[in-house]
């Protein structure tokens, strides 16, 4: 039985077309038609170059958003609504003096096994 306090998490089970994917969560997990999910790309922990014992932060970028169009018991069919939402706009530099960047353009591709998380919208509070 799904826990309504936590967002639904799962993975992309299959990329069907360039605009559709199947996820490994369905009605038994609380997924409904039009449920939206986000696919994230994480950097992992970044270490302070001045102090290797000091870990800084993990960055997270939005890789894509999915919207459920058909729900089955153990899986859901989704439309890929957008991809590369927060892809850094800085050019990828190919120069021997520049260190390897955290991500390559290949990292931004959606693929089987990418982790998804339900987008939970906060209820609107009415003020008078």
Secondary structure, 3 states (H helix, E strand, C coil): CCCCCCCCEEEEEEEEECCEEEECCCHHHCCCCCCEEEEEEEEEEEECCCCCCCEEEEEEEEEEEEEEEEECCCCEEEEEEEECCCCCCCCCCCCCCCCCCCCCHHHHCCCCCCEEEECCCCCCCCCC
